[in-house]
Amino acid sequence: MAAEQPKKITGGAFGRYMAEHRTALLKETAGQAATASIKIGSERFKALGEAEKTKYQKLYEEAKQKYEKDMAAFLAGGGQVAERKKKGDKKEKKQKDPNKPKKPTGGGFGCYLEKHRQALTRECEGKPITAVSKLAGERWKALSAEEKKPFEAEYATKKAAYEKAMKDYVPPAGAEKGDDDENDDEEDEDEVEAEESPAKTKAGAKRGRSTGGGANAEPPAKRGRVAGKAAAAKELKAVTFDEKVLNDAKSFGYEAAMLNLAAREDVVAAGFKGNQLLDALKKSNGLVNSAKRALLGA
């Protein structure tokens, strides 16, 4: 029987710290959001002294050297490096149809943000890119149910129009209406992830249903997980971007995706820079989850 391919070591010193403490952290955060253990682990790792951090950096270097040694032995023994599976491996990635109706996202909050984005952007000038969505989230939560109604009604109208348009939509030859649903879900995350839409219950997050976004809000299943990540990341230091990186992201149409990726707690905790996020997004064609996996090696 051929030897098993060694698993790549990722995450640096923080990854070694989490590997050592993950079981205890999971027990400590039982019943909380899935990201709670990473949040607490990140806070505690940052609070360590330099000597302790050096210890975990050394463990990472040792694990990395062992991986390289094991990989060399694996290859010498005739092992074949397995190509990493990607979403595109399951089915050929098709060009998106520009005529396909655009799915509305974000519920009433999405409509609120769309109306106030320019004013909020001016108000947050000079602050991290995530400041706009954070401020919008705070002000949305402060609105009364009556004040939210017009935005929720606007979203319901847009959603009904989208569903009607999809009934009449005829996809290009060889494509199906649902061919790019998976990518659409990623785009939905890009648009609303860090914008602190109404909180979701743990059960609602698993089913992708909002408990506070209006009776008509029916976000994609992934949205629940995204909201949990945004809530866990909001207390962490945000990734900041210099003007050149931000302009490059805008030129590729990845500005929203950069905001999304920059708010992911494990990405923030790993200390990636803005240019690294943009490079990962370019390689993943703007898909946030694929870019995050490429960065963290998970």
JOJOBEL-V159822 format. One line per field, one symbol per residue. ss: DSSP state (~ for helix, > for strand, _ for the rest). A space follows every 50 residues. Layout:
ss: ???
This chain:
ss: ___________~~~~~~~~~~~~~~~~~_______~~~~~~~~~~~~__~ ~~~~~~~~~~~~~~~~~~~~~~~~~~__________~~~~__________ ______~~~~~~~~~~~~~~~~~_______~~~~~~~~~~~~__~~~~~~ ~~~~~~~~~~~~~~~~~~____________~~~~~~~~~~~~________ _~~~~~~______________~~~~~~~~~~~~_________~~~~~~~~ ~~__~~~~~~~~__~~~~~~___~~~~~~~~~~____~~~~~~~~~__
